[in-house]
């Protein structure tokens, strides 16, 4: 069984990181074959202290920005499979075994489907589409696994992207024809939708996707995000 390095970028996630770490420990198939790396981007709420009390977790500091944090985590990883996970996304039971099985079948990258922890018609439609293996149905909340060899080959995350970094790297993995959607579910928080309003946030995400397709810069996308999304 391959060793999996789980890389979790955080910034002020005191209320969530301990819950996720406990979930990983309780749902891993083989704990001794996983490595958990938490990469903090300068939290000011005590998130680091919450993580540092767990001797099984590797805590690393990095400049703020998920792309930067995940690249730093990947460099520190000793596993030959990298698993990038958001702090409010919870993978399924035996997630490590499931990922290992698909990698052993020759799939070098992929994700799970998602279900939101909040029922709303828009979110139910959105999560239904995550079963399809198409770039337009992808997002960071689905988590991402990739072999370390392939991650290094494509030179990791593009650090000019302060948002949209997951979609950007996934587009390069699709270009390599190295992506699979596993028919198991990550349960992810709908907190941003609840904070911003589901219809409103879905609209702004659609505009950001459109900006990307039209060739807008990473900075343009970031400024739009900062202006319109809490």
N, CA, C and O of each residue as an XYZ file, in Angstrom:
920
protein
N       0.842     -1.193      0.000
C       0.000      0.000      0.000
C       0.875      1.240      0.000
O       1.774      1.373      0.830
N       0.610      2.151     -0.934
C       1.384      3.383     -1.024
C       1.160      4.269      0.197
O       0.090      4.246      0.805
N       2.174      5.044      0.546
C       2.023      6.023      1.616
C       1.374      7.276      1.041
O       1.766      7.759     -0.021
N       0.378      7.794      1.751
C      -0.337      8.993      1.315
C      -0.001     10.153      2.240
O      -0.118     10.035      3.460
N       0.410     11.256      1.669
C       0.636     12.487      2.426
C      -0.573     13.390      2.231
O      -0.843     13.849      1.122
N      -1.302     13.643      3.325
C      -2.484     14.502      3.290
C      -2.044     15.923      3.620
O      -1.482     16.167      4.687
N      -2.294     16.851      2.718
C      -1.818     18.224      2.863
C      -3.026     19.143      3.036
O      -3.888     19.233      2.162
N      -3.067     19.826      4.186
C      -4.219     20.658      4.535
C      -3.755     22.101      4.759
O      -3.089     22.372      5.758
N      -4.084     23.024      3.868
C      -3.747     24.434      4.096
C      -4.779     25.069      5.026
O      -5.980     24.855      4.862
N      -4.314     25.845      5.998
C      -5.262     26.502      6.905
C      -4.912     27.970      7.091
O      -3.762     28.381      6.939
N      -5.933     28.747      7.423
C      -5.767     30.129      7.862
C      -6.955     30.451      8.750
O      -8.087     30.556      8.278
N      -6.689     30.604     10.035
C      -7.736     30.883     11.032
C      -8.873     29.855     10.964
O     -10.025     30.191     10.689
N      -8.516     28.608     11.220
C      -9.488     27.507     11.178
C      -9.575     26.792     12.530
O      -9.747     25.574     12.579
N      -9.456     27.544     13.616
C      -9.448     26.951     14.951
C     -10.688     26.100     15.218
O     -10.595     25.040     15.837
N     -11.829     26.557     14.758
C     -13.073     25.845     15.062
C     -13.274     24.604     14.205
O     -14.201     23.834     14.452
N     -12.419     24.392     13.196
C     -12.650     23.287     12.262
C     -11.512     22.283     12.166
O     -11.761     21.104     11.911
N     -10.277     22.711     12.362
C      -9.153     21.831     12.073
C      -9.126     20.603     12.977
O      -8.813     19.508     12.509
N      -9.444     20.759     14.252
C      -9.420     19.603     15.154
C     -10.456     18.566     14.747
O     -10.203     17.364     14.831
N     -11.625     19.030     14.304
C     -12.680     18.125     13.853
C     -12.221     17.331     12.642
O     -12.457     16.126     12.561
N     -11.565     18.002     11.697
C     -11.081     17.316     10.502
C     -10.005     16.295     10.864
O     -10.036     15.167     10.373
N      -9.064     16.674     11.709
C      -7.985     15.752     12.070
C      -8.534     14.512     12.760
O      -8.061     13.402     12.515
N      -9.528     14.695     13.620
C     -10.161     13.562     14.284
C     -10.877     12.676     13.263
O     -10.833     11.449     13.353
N     -11.530     13.305     12.302
C     -12.233     12.564     11.245
C     -11.244     11.711     10.446
O     -11.524     10.547     10.159
N     -10.106     12.274     10.088
C      -9.111     11.533      9.315
C      -8.598     10.323     10.092
O      -8.455      9.231      9.541
N      -8.328     10.528     11.358
C      -7.825      9.437     12.188
C      -8.852      8.315     12.313
O      -8.500      7.135     12.307
N     -10.123      8.695     12.425
C     -11.176      7.701     12.632
C     -11.635      7.020     11.347
O     -12.266      5.964     11.395
N     -11.322      7.620     10.197
C     -11.829      7.079      8.937
C     -10.754      6.537      8.006
O     -11.069      6.029      6.930
N      -9.492      6.639      8.405
C      -8.427      6.056      7.595
C      -8.461      4.532      7.716
O      -8.769      3.996      8.781
N      -8.147      3.850      6.638
C      -8.097      2.392      6.639
C      -6.838      1.901      7.349
O      -6.864      0.892      8.054
N      -5.728      2.632      7.155
C      -4.445      2.214      7.720
C      -3.665      3.465      8.144
O      -2.916      4.039      7.353
N      -3.851      3.871      9.391
C      -3.267      5.126      9.867
C      -1.755      5.185      9.717
O      -1.203      6.257      9.469
N      -1.079      4.058      9.862
C       0.383      4.068      9.782
C       0.886      4.298      8.365
O       2.084      4.488      8.151
N      -0.038      4.281      7.383
C       0.355      4.517      6.000
C      -0.062      5.900      5.498
O      -0.014      6.178      4.300
N      -0.470      6.759      6.429
C      -0.778      8.125      6.032
C       0.080      9.103      6.828
O       0.470      8.834      7.965
N       0.356     10.217      6.217
C       1.110     11.314      6.830
C       0.238     12.552      6.694
O      -0.241     12.854      5.601
N       0.026     13.272      7.789
C      -0.810     14.470      7.751
C       0.066     15.706      7.938
O       0.772     15.838      8.939
N       0.008     16.601      6.963
C       0.784     17.833      6.982
C      -0.177     19.011      6.960
O      -0.918     19.195      5.995
N      -0.167     19.800      8.013
C      -0.987     21.008      8.082
C      -0.089     22.203      7.805
O       0.917     22.407      8.484
N      -0.457     22.988      6.806
C       0.368     24.136      6.414
C      -0.383     25.419      6.768
O      -1.394     25.757      6.152
N       0.128     26.115      7.759
C      -0.534     27.320      8.260
C      -0.023     28.562      7.530
O       1.180     28.734      7.335
N      -0.961     29.420      7.132
C      -0.600     30.628      6.391
C      -0.577     31.877      7.244
O      -0.831     32.974      6.746
N      -0.270     31.723      8.552
C      -0.169     32.884      9.426
C      -1.412     33.136     10.249
O      -1.800     34.287     10.449
N      -2.043     32.074     10.729
C      -3.264     32.206     11.528
C      -3.028     33.045     12.771
O      -1.944     33.036     13.356
N      -4.071     33.770     13.160
C      -3.989     34.620     14.358
C      -5.009     34.190     15.422
O      -5.185     34.874     16.430
N      -5.677     33.057     15.192
C      -6.739     32.620     16.104
C      -6.343     31.432     16.979
O      -7.181     30.874     17.686
N      -5.075     31.049     16.931
C      -4.629     29.914     17.739
C      -4.732     28.576     17.031
O      -4.584     27.531     17.663
N      -4.983     28.591     15.727
C      -5.069     27.335     14.971
C      -3.806     26.499     15.116
O      -3.872     25.276     15.245
N      -2.643     27.173     15.094
C      -1.374     26.450     15.195
C      -1.276     25.691     16.512
O      -0.816     24.550     16.541
N      -1.706     26.318     17.598
C      -1.623     25.668     18.906
C      -2.502     24.432     18.948
O      -2.138     23.426     19.557
N      -3.657     24.503     18.302
C      -4.564     23.365     18.268
C      -3.942     22.181     17.544
O      -4.146     21.031     17.933
N      -3.180     22.464     16.488
C      -2.550     21.405     15.712
C      -1.298     20.885     16.398
O      -1.051     19.679     16.401
N      -0.510     21.771     16.976
C       0.788     21.391     17.535
C       0.682     20.451     18.728
O       1.666     19.805     19.089
N      -0.490     20.362     19.345
C      -0.672     19.451     20.478
C      -0.766     17.997     20.029
O      -0.689     17.085     20.853
N      -0.933     17.777     18.732
C      -1.026     16.422     18.186
C       0.322     16.021     17.601
O       0.729     16.525     16.554
N       0.998     15.128     18.274
C       2.363     14.745     17.869
C       2.394     13.981     16.548
O       3.459     13.831     15.948
N       1.244     13.499     16.090
C       1.193     12.739     14.838
C       1.134     13.652     13.622
O       1.307     13.196     12.492
N       0.891     14.935     13.849
C       0.697     15.877     12.744
C       1.953     16.698     12.527
O       2.581     17.160     13.480
N       2.310     16.875     11.268
C       3.433     17.744     10.916
C       2.886     19.140     10.619
O       2.124     19.319      9.668
N       3.272     20.128     11.428
C       2.803     21.505     11.246
C       3.908     22.333     10.607
O       5.037     22.371     11.096
N       3.568     22.995      9.509
C       4.526     23.791      8.748
C       3.964     25.200      8.573
O       2.753     25.376      8.439
N       4.830     26.187      8.575
C       4.435     27.573      8.325
C       4.786     27.946      6.880
O       5.795     27.502      6.333
N       3.933     28.767      6.287
C       4.180     29.216      4.915
C       3.520     30.567      4.704
O       2.688     30.993      5.505
N       3.894     31.240      3.621
C       3.224     32.489      3.261
C       1.764     32.188      2.944
O       1.446     31.116      2.429
N       0.870     33.140      3.255
C      -0.556     32.937      3.032
C      -0.863     32.789      1.542
O      -0.265     33.450      0.693
N      -1.800     31.914      1.260
C      -2.191     31.620     -0.118
C      -2.199     30.115     -0.296
O      -1.166     29.465     -0.136
N      -3.357     29.554     -0.626
C      -3.451     28.092     -0.644
C      -2.471     27.453     -1.609
O      -1.902     26.407     -1.296
N      -2.257     28.054     -2.780
C      -1.313     27.475     -3.741
C       0.090     27.408     -3.141
O       0.774     26.390     -3.246
N       0.510     28.512     -2.507
C       1.833     28.536     -1.871
C       1.909     27.526     -0.738
O       2.892     26.796     -0.615
N       0.873     27.482      0.088
C       0.870     26.586      1.235
C       0.908     25.120      0.789
O       1.621     24.308      1.379
N       0.150     24.788     -0.238
C       0.111     23.398     -0.685
C       1.416     22.983     -1.362
O       1.835     21.832     -1.242
N       2.055     23.901     -2.066
C       3.373     23.590     -2.639
C       4.404     23.332     -1.547
O       5.223     22.420     -1.658
N       4.359     24.143     -0.491
C       5.280     23.935      0.632
C       5.009     22.582      1.283
O       5.943     21.852      1.616
N       3.730     22.249      1.464
C       3.391     20.959      2.032
C       3.857     19.799      1.171
O       4.337     18.787      1.683
N       3.713     19.949     -0.135
C       4.131     18.890     -1.062
C       5.636     18.647     -0.991
O       6.093     17.507     -1.078
N       6.401     19.725     -0.832
C       7.860     19.582     -0.738
C       8.269     18.823      0.523
O       9.273     18.111      0.533
N       7.481     18.982      1.580
C       7.799     18.314      2.847
C       7.261     16.885      2.900
O       7.610     16.126      3.804
N       6.423     16.521      1.950
C       5.760     15.220      1.981
C       6.726     14.081      1.692
O       7.616     14.201      0.849
N       6.539     12.986      2.397
C       7.359     11.789      2.174
C       6.575     10.676      1.489
O       7.143      9.643      1.136
N       5.265     10.881      1.297
C       4.458      9.879      0.612
C       4.596      9.989     -0.892
O       4.979     11.037     -1.411
N       4.285      8.904     -1.596
C       4.342      8.975     -3.066
C       2.981      9.283     -3.677
O       2.839      9.348     -4.898
N       1.973      9.475     -2.812
C       0.690     10.033     -3.245
C       0.410     11.263     -2.390
O       0.492     11.207     -1.163
N       0.082     12.363     -3.040
C      -0.278     13.594     -2.340
C      -1.798     13.738     -2.365
O      -2.434     13.552     -3.403
N      -2.366     14.069     -1.216
C      -3.820     14.240     -1.127
C      -4.112     15.611     -0.530
O      -3.933     15.822      0.670
N      -4.563     16.545     -1.370
C      -4.821     17.920     -0.958
C      -6.275     18.037     -0.498
O      -7.206     17.663     -1.211
N      -6.438     18.567      0.714
C      -7.747     18.539      1.351
C      -8.051     19.881      2.005
O      -7.235     20.409      2.762
N      -9.235     20.434      1.709
C      -9.673     21.655      2.381
C     -10.093     21.329      3.810
O     -10.460     20.196      4.121
N     -10.033     22.325      4.660
C     -10.277     22.127      6.083
C     -11.725     21.753      6.399
O     -11.998     21.162      7.444
N     -12.643     22.091      5.515
C     -14.049     21.797      5.791
C     -14.626     20.758      4.832
O     -15.828     20.743      4.569
N     -13.755     19.890      4.312
C     -14.200     18.774      3.480
C     -13.778     17.465      4.144
O     -12.620     17.297      4.524
N     -14.722     16.549      4.278
C     -14.486     15.322      5.041
C     -14.574     14.100      4.128
O     -15.655     13.766      3.643
N     -13.447     13.433      3.892
C     -13.433     12.288      2.973
C     -14.150     11.071      3.543
O     -14.402     11.000      4.746
N     -14.479     10.114      2.679
C     -15.273      8.956      3.111
C     -14.461      7.950      3.939
O     -13.233      8.021      4.007
N     -15.175      7.026      4.555
C     -14.546      5.929      5.284
C     -13.576      5.187      4.367
O     -13.901      4.894      3.216
N     -12.394      4.889      4.880
C     -11.352      4.154      4.139
C     -10.871      4.909      2.906
O     -10.502      4.302      1.900
N     -10.878      6.237      2.990
C     -10.473      7.063      1.845
C      -9.084      6.718      1.343
O      -8.838      6.747      0.137
N      -8.166      6.390      2.253
C      -6.795      6.080      1.853
C      -6.722      4.782      1.041
O      -5.985      4.700      0.059
N      -7.480      3.786      1.450
C      -7.518      2.530      0.695
C      -8.144      2.758     -0.680
O      -7.666      2.224     -1.681
N      -9.212      3.553     -0.725
C      -9.896      3.834     -1.992
C      -8.947      4.529     -2.964
O      -8.870      4.158     -4.135
N      -8.225      5.538     -2.475
C      -7.268      6.252     -3.332
C      -6.168      5.316     -3.803
O      -5.801      5.316     -4.978
N      -5.641      4.516     -2.876
C      -4.590      3.567     -3.247
C      -5.053      2.608     -4.326
O      -4.306      2.316     -5.260
N      -6.263      2.120     -4.208
C      -6.780      1.157     -5.187
C      -6.814      1.748     -6.585
O      -6.422      1.088     -7.547
N      -7.283      3.001     -6.707
C      -7.385      3.592     -8.047
C      -6.001      3.943     -8.607
O      -5.784      3.878     -9.817
N      -5.061      4.318     -7.719
C      -3.697      4.592     -8.190
C      -3.033      3.305     -8.676
O      -2.333      3.308     -9.689
N      -3.247      2.225     -7.967
C      -2.660      0.947     -8.375
C      -3.217      0.453     -9.700
O      -2.600     -0.376    -10.368
N      -4.378      0.959    -10.076
C      -4.966      0.614    -11.377
C      -4.462      1.524    -12.491
O      -4.906      1.419    -13.634
N      -3.522      2.428    -12.152
C      -2.905      3.273    -13.172
C      -3.417      4.689    -13.260
O      -3.018      5.439    -14.150
N      -4.303      5.072    -12.342
C      -4.825      6.444    -12.335
C      -3.941      7.322    -11.455
O      -3.811      7.069    -10.257
N      -3.341      8.339    -12.035
C      -2.361      9.140    -11.298
C      -2.944     10.378    -10.618
O      -2.246     11.045     -9.854
N      -4.196     10.688    -10.880
C      -4.800     11.867    -10.255
C      -6.317     11.727    -10.285
O      -6.876     11.011    -11.116
N      -6.973     12.432     -9.354
C      -8.420     12.389     -9.342
C      -9.013     13.006     -8.094
O      -8.319     13.642     -7.300
N     -10.310     12.805     -7.935
C     -11.023     13.385     -6.805
C     -12.218     12.513     -6.472
O     -12.497     11.536     -7.168
N     -12.920     12.866     -5.408
C     -14.190     12.241     -5.062
C     -15.337     13.111     -5.585
O     -15.131     14.265     -5.963
N     -16.527     12.553     -5.601
C     -17.729     13.363     -5.761
C     -17.957     14.115     -4.444
O     -17.301     13.830     -3.442
N     -18.886     15.074     -4.449
C     -19.174     15.767     -3.191
C     -20.668     15.754     -2.860
O     -21.528     15.630     -3.732
N     -20.928     15.886     -1.574
C     -22.251     16.202     -1.062
C     -22.081     17.356     -0.083
O     -21.154     17.360      0.727
N     -22.974     18.330     -0.160
C     -22.939     19.440      0.786
C     -23.663     19.056      2.073
O     -24.538     18.191      2.080
N     -23.277     19.717      3.156
C     -23.910     19.446      4.444
C     -25.147     20.319      4.670
O     -25.596     20.500      5.802
N     -25.685     20.855      3.574
C     -26.829     21.772      3.646
C     -27.679     21.535      2.405
O     -27.168     21.550      1.285
N     -28.971     21.317      2.603
C     -29.847     21.026      1.474
C     -30.416     22.315      0.872
O     -31.045     23.125      1.553
N     -30.172     22.468     -0.408
C     -30.705     23.595     -1.171
C     -30.762     23.135     -2.626
O     -29.843     22.453     -3.080
N     -31.808     23.486     -3.371
C     -31.939     23.007     -4.754
C     -30.710     23.274     -5.621
O     -30.301     22.405     -6.390
N     -30.123     24.453     -5.508
C     -28.938     24.784     -6.316
C     -27.770     23.878     -5.963
O     -27.059     23.399     -6.846
N     -27.575     23.644     -4.678
C     -26.453     22.816     -4.239
C     -26.678     21.345     -4.590
O     -25.731     20.619     -4.892
N     -27.931     20.914     -4.548
C     -28.238     19.535     -4.909
C     -27.948     19.277     -6.388
O     -27.455     18.211     -6.758
N     -28.258     20.263     -7.223
C     -27.935     20.144     -8.654
C     -26.419     20.175     -8.849
O     -25.863     19.376     -9.602
N     -25.765     21.104     -8.165
C     -24.314     21.249     -8.283
C     -23.592     19.967     -7.880
O     -22.686     19.517     -8.582
N     -23.990     19.377     -6.750
C     -23.305     18.176     -6.286
C     -23.601     16.971     -7.190
O     -22.767     16.076     -7.321
N     -24.783     16.948     -7.810
C     -25.118     15.859     -8.723
C     -24.167     15.827     -9.919
O     -23.788     14.752    -10.385
N     -23.787     16.994    -10.412
C     -22.910     17.076    -11.577
C     -21.479     16.633    -11.275
O     -20.714     16.379    -12.205
N     -21.097     16.534     -9.997
C     -19.712     16.148     -9.694
C     -19.415     14.695    -10.033
O     -18.265     14.267     -9.943
N     -20.428     13.928    -10.420
C     -20.197     12.539    -10.822
C     -19.577     12.440    -12.215
O     -19.025     11.403    -12.581
N     -19.668     13.518    -12.987
C     -19.178     13.478    -14.361
C     -17.701     13.867    -14.437
O     -17.252     14.804    -13.776
N     -16.970     13.132    -15.249
C     -15.530     13.378    -15.382
C     -15.281     14.424    -16.465
O     -14.813     14.120    -17.562
N     -15.611     15.662    -16.116
C     -15.415     16.780    -17.041
C     -14.907     17.971    -16.241
O     -15.329     18.189    -15.106
N     -14.013     18.728    -16.827
C     -13.370     19.838    -16.119
C     -14.378     20.844    -15.567
O     -14.131     21.443    -14.520
N     -15.499     21.042    -16.243
C     -16.490     22.021    -15.782
C     -17.197     21.578    -14.499
O     -17.881     22.379    -13.862
N     -17.038     20.323    -14.124
C     -17.681     19.777    -12.922
C     -16.721     19.655    -11.741
O     -17.027     18.983    -10.756
N     -15.580     20.293    -11.836
C     -14.551     20.134    -10.803
C     -14.465     21.364     -9.903
O     -14.864     22.469    -10.272
N     -13.921     21.121     -8.693
C     -13.691     22.194     -7.731
C     -12.845     21.679     -6.576
O     -12.762     20.472     -6.348
N     -12.230     22.578     -5.864
C     -11.320     22.193     -4.793
C     -11.976     21.476     -3.632
O     -11.321     20.701     -2.936
N     -13.281     21.724     -3.406
C     -13.959     21.081     -2.289
C     -14.070     19.577     -2.462
O     -14.363     18.866     -1.501
N     -13.840     19.081     -3.669
C     -13.905     17.647     -3.912
C     -12.619     16.944     -3.461
O     -12.526     15.718     -3.520
N     -11.643     17.715     -3.016
C     -10.293     17.241     -2.672
C      -9.577     16.789     -3.946
O     -10.196     16.665     -5.003
N      -8.294     16.549     -3.837
C      -7.493     16.190     -5.013
C      -6.368     15.260     -4.607
O      -5.582     15.578     -3.716
N      -6.291     14.105     -5.263
C      -5.112     13.262     -5.075
C      -4.314     13.231     -6.372
O      -4.879     13.270     -7.465
N      -3.005     13.161     -6.238
C      -2.113     13.105     -7.394
C      -0.815     12.447     -6.958
O      -0.329     12.705     -5.856
N      -0.254     11.607     -7.801
C       1.035     11.009     -7.445
C       2.082     12.115     -7.343
O       2.025     13.107     -8.070
N       3.018     11.936     -6.450
C       4.046     12.959     -6.276
C       4.853     13.129     -7.559
O       5.269     14.239     -7.888
N       5.074     12.045     -8.278
C       5.837     12.119     -9.525
C       5.131     13.024    -10.536
O       5.768     13.870    -11.163
N       3.816     12.846    -10.693
C       3.079     13.668    -11.646
C       2.988     15.109    -11.164
O       3.091     16.037    -11.967
N       2.795     15.306     -9.862
C       2.731     16.656     -9.301
C       4.021     17.417     -9.600
O       3.982     18.584     -9.991
N       5.148     16.764     -9.419
C       6.438     17.412     -9.700
C       6.624     17.629    -11.196
O       7.226     18.618    -11.614
N       6.113     16.712    -11.994
C       6.244     16.837    -13.452
C       5.519     18.082    -13.966
O       6.013     18.763    -14.865
N       4.353     18.377    -13.397
C       3.589     19.553    -13.859
C       3.929     20.807    -13.049
O       3.321     21.863    -13.223
N       4.918     20.664    -12.158
C       5.452     21.790    -11.374
C       4.452     22.360    -10.370
O       4.482     23.553    -10.067
N       3.573     21.511     -9.857
C       2.734     21.878     -8.729
C       1.706     22.951     -9.022
O       1.322     23.181    -10.169
N       1.269     23.602     -7.951
C       0.275     24.668     -8.067
C       0.922     25.949     -8.601
O       2.082     26.244     -8.315
N       0.152     26.689     -9.375
C       0.611     27.981     -9.895
C       0.364     29.033     -8.810
O      -0.785     29.354     -8.505
N       1.423     29.559     -8.239
C       1.302     30.430     -7.070
C       0.820     31.834     -7.391
O       0.622     32.631     -6.474
N       0.626     32.160     -8.650
C       0.041     33.469     -8.966
C      -1.464     33.468     -8.697
O      -2.092     34.526     -8.652
N      -2.043     32.267     -8.517
C      -3.473     32.163     -8.261
C      -3.720     32.134     -6.757
O      -3.388     31.158     -6.083
N      -4.310     33.223     -6.232
C      -4.705     33.263     -4.826
C      -6.084     32.654     -4.632
O      -6.430     32.235     -3.527
N      -6.871     32.602     -5.696
C      -8.101     31.823     -5.757
C      -8.019     31.005     -7.040
O      -7.157     31.260     -7.882
N      -8.903     30.028     -7.199
C      -8.995     29.254     -8.432
C      -7.795     28.330     -8.656
O      -7.641     27.750     -9.731
N      -6.943     28.199     -7.626
C      -5.730     27.392     -7.785
C      -6.046     25.920     -8.028
O      -5.318     25.242     -8.753
N      -7.131     25.418     -7.425
C      -7.493     24.016     -7.623
C      -7.931     23.763     -9.060
O      -7.479     22.808     -9.692
N      -8.808     24.615     -9.571
C      -9.277     24.444    -10.947
C      -8.142     24.565    -11.944
O      -8.113     23.867    -12.957
N      -7.202     25.461    -11.646
C      -6.085     25.675    -12.580
C      -5.211     24.425    -12.681
O      -4.854     24.007    -13.783
N      -4.864     23.826    -11.540
C      -4.011     22.638    -11.602
C      -4.766     21.448    -12.182
O      -4.192     20.629    -12.899
N      -6.066     21.358    -11.863
C      -6.865     20.258    -12.394
C      -6.959     20.352    -13.914
O      -6.978     19.326    -14.594
N      -7.019     21.566    -14.452
C      -7.064     21.724    -15.914
C      -5.797     21.167    -16.549
O      -5.843     20.604    -17.643
N      -4.667     21.321    -15.869
C      -3.414     20.760    -16.399
C      -3.371     19.239    -16.270
O      -2.767     18.560    -17.100
N      -4.003     18.713    -15.243
C      -4.082     17.259    -15.101
C      -4.995     16.668    -16.173
O      -4.710     15.598    -16.710
N      -6.088     17.359    -16.483
C      -6.955     16.903    -17.570
C      -6.199     16.921    -18.899
O      -6.365     16.029    -19.731
N      -5.372     17.943    -19.087
C      -4.588     18.022    -20.322
C      -3.639     16.838    -20.458
O      -3.291     16.432    -21.566
N      -3.225     16.290    -19.321
C      -2.361     15.095    -19.302
C      -3.180     13.810    -19.440
O      -2.625     12.714    -19.508
N      -4.505     13.961    -19.481
C      -5.416     12.817    -19.516
C      -5.167     11.895    -18.327
O      -5.134     10.671    -18.445
N      -4.992     12.550    -17.165
C      -4.720     11.819    -15.929
C      -5.686     12.265    -14.841
O      -5.288     12.921    -13.879
N      -6.970     11.904    -15.000
C      -7.920     12.307    -13.968
C      -9.079     11.333    -13.922
O      -9.619     10.933    -14.954
N      -9.454     10.955    -12.697
C     -10.576     10.048    -12.483
C     -11.451     10.611    -11.370
O     -10.949     11.241    -10.439
N     -12.751     10.386    -11.466
C     -13.684     10.773    -10.407
C     -14.122      9.501     -9.685
O     -14.754      8.629    -10.281
N     -13.787      9.402     -8.411
C     -14.121      8.221     -7.619
C     -15.591      8.310     -7.193
O     -16.032      9.366     -6.739
N     -16.357      7.218     -7.331
C     -17.792      7.266     -6.996
C     -18.091      7.125     -5.501
O     -19.039      6.441     -5.114
N     -17.285      7.770     -4.674
C     -17.537      7.913     -3.243
C     -17.559      9.413     -2.962
O     -17.139     10.213     -3.797
N     -18.054      9.790     -1.777
C     -18.353     11.197     -1.540
C     -17.534     11.836     -0.418
O     -17.363     11.274      0.663
N     -17.042     13.023     -0.720
C     -16.547     13.933      0.310
C     -17.747     14.768      0.775
O     -18.510     15.282     -0.043
N     -17.901     14.895      2.092
C     -18.940     15.773      2.628
C     -18.305     17.128      2.897
O     -17.360     17.233      3.679
N     -18.818     18.152      2.253
C     -18.183     19.463      2.364
C     -19.144     20.508      2.924
O     -20.356     20.431      2.725
N     -18.583     21.470      3.616
C     -19.379     22.513      4.260
C     -19.925     23.506      3.231
O     -19.243     23.874      2.275
N     -21.153     23.923      3.448
C     -21.781     24.943      2.606
C     -21.711     26.311      3.279
O     -22.514     27.193      2.973
N     -20.760     26.492      4.190
C     -20.735     27.726      4.999
C     -20.615     28.988      4.143
O     -21.253     29.997      4.443
N     -19.811     28.943      3.090
C     -19.686     30.142      2.252
C     -21.000     30.457      1.547
O     -21.353     31.624      1.376
N     -21.726     29.413      1.138
C     -23.025     29.632      0.511
C     -24.007     30.229      1.508
O     -24.791     31.111      1.161
N     -23.966     29.753      2.736
C     -24.871     30.273      3.755
C     -24.519     31.716      4.126
O     -25.406     32.520      4.412
N     -23.220     32.041      4.119
C     -22.775     33.392      4.447
C     -23.149     34.387      3.346
O     -23.560     35.513      3.626
N     -23.000     33.959      2.102
C     -23.186     34.865      0.967
C     -24.566     34.783      0.317
O     -24.956     35.677     -0.434
N     -25.300     33.712      0.606
C     -26.541     33.435     -0.117
C     -26.237     32.493     -1.266
O     -25.331     32.755     -2.057
N     -26.980     31.402     -1.368
C     -26.651     30.357     -2.339
C     -26.702     30.875     -3.777
O     -25.747     30.696     -4.533
N     -27.807     31.515     -4.158
C     -27.932     32.003     -5.531
C     -26.866     33.051     -5.840
O     -26.269     33.049     -6.916
N     -26.641     33.935     -4.889
C     -25.670     35.020     -5.083
C     -24.255     34.469     -5.281
O     -23.534     34.894     -6.184
N     -23.868     33.519     -4.423
C     -22.514     32.982     -4.525
C     -22.339     32.162     -5.796
O     -21.292     32.220     -6.440
N     -23.361     31.402     -6.153
C     -23.268     30.606     -7.373
C     -23.100     31.521     -8.586
O     -22.359     31.196     -9.514
N     -23.784     32.658     -8.577
C     -23.645     33.630     -9.662
C     -22.208     34.146     -9.744
O     -21.617     34.189    -10.823
N     -21.657     34.533     -8.605
C     -20.298     35.093     -8.620
C     -19.258     34.038     -9.009
O     -18.287     34.352     -9.699
N     -19.454     32.800     -8.573
C     -18.546     31.736     -9.002
C     -18.622     31.543    -10.519
O     -17.606     31.295    -11.169
N     -19.822     31.658    -11.073
C     -19.983     31.523    -12.529
C     -19.246     32.635    -13.267
O     -18.649     32.404    -14.318
N     -19.293     33.834    -12.714
C     -18.575     34.950    -13.336
C     -17.062     34.713    -13.288
O     -16.354     35.003    -14.253
N     -16.574     34.189    -12.171
C     -15.142     33.908    -12.056
C     -14.725     32.846    -13.068
O     -13.679     32.975    -13.704
N     -15.534     31.794    -13.224
C     -15.246     30.767    -14.241
C     -15.218     31.398    -15.635
O     -14.348     31.086    -16.448
N     -16.176     32.287    -15.900
C     -16.232     32.951    -17.201
C     -15.000     33.818    -17.425
O     -14.430     33.831    -18.516
N     -14.593     34.543    -16.384
C     -13.391     35.368    -16.495
C     -12.182     34.514    -16.875
O     -11.374     34.910    -17.714
N     -12.068     33.359    -16.261
C     -10.958     32.455    -16.570
C     -11.004     32.023    -18.032
O      -9.979     32.018    -18.715
N     -12.195     31.661    -18.513
C     -12.327     31.217    -19.897
C     -12.016     32.332    -20.882
O     -11.517     32.084    -21.980
N     -12.315     33.563    -20.478
C     -12.064     34.705    -21.359
C     -10.629     35.215    -21.263
O     -10.264     36.180    -21.934
N      -9.818     34.568    -20.431
C      -8.405     34.911    -20.359
C      -8.050     36.018    -19.393
O      -6.965     36.589    -19.495
N      -8.934     36.342    -18.449
C      -8.617     37.355    -17.448
C      -7.465     36.874    -16.562
O      -7.265     35.672    -16.383
N      -6.732     37.809    -16.026
C      -5.576     37.469    -15.199
C      -6.005     36.941    -13.841
O      -7.146     37.123    -13.418
N      -5.065     36.281    -13.164
C      -5.322     35.796    -11.808
C      -5.644     36.958    -10.880
O      -6.476     36.820     -9.983
N      -4.996     38.099    -11.083
C      -5.232     39.275    -10.251
C      -6.648     39.823    -10.472
O      -7.308     40.226     -9.515
N      -7.113     39.839    -11.712
C      -8.459     40.304    -12.020
C      -9.506     39.425    -11.331
O     -10.488     39.929    -10.786
N      -9.288     38.123    -11.362
C     -10.207     37.189    -10.712
C     -10.207     37.393     -9.203
O     -11.257     37.338     -8.563
N      -9.032     37.628     -8.640
C      -8.919     37.838     -7.194
C      -9.637     39.112     -6.772
O     -10.339     39.116     -5.761
N      -9.474     40.182     -7.522
C     -10.122     41.442     -7.178
C     -11.643     41.319     -7.240
O     -12.350     41.877     -6.401
N     -12.139     40.590     -8.232
C     -13.584     40.362     -8.327
C     -14.061     39.576     -7.107
O     -15.099     39.889     -6.525
N     -13.300     38.558     -6.729
C     -13.645     37.737     -5.564
C     -13.701     38.594     -4.302
O     -14.661     38.521     -3.535
N     -12.679     39.395     -4.095
C     -12.611     40.238     -2.884
C     -13.756     41.237     -2.826
O     -14.260     41.553     -1.748
N     -14.160     41.725     -3.974
C     -15.214     42.737     -4.022
C     -16.599     42.155     -3.756
O     -17.462     42.825     -3.188
N     -16.810     40.891     -4.175
C     -18.173     40.361     -4.200
C     -18.463     39.195     -3.260
O     -19.625     38.852     -3.045
N     -17.410     38.577     -2.692
C     -17.624     37.373     -1.885
C     -17.041     37.569     -0.495
O     -15.902     38.008     -0.337
N     -17.840     37.238      0.503
C     -17.385     37.381      1.898
C     -16.348     36.324      2.236
O     -15.850     36.285      3.361
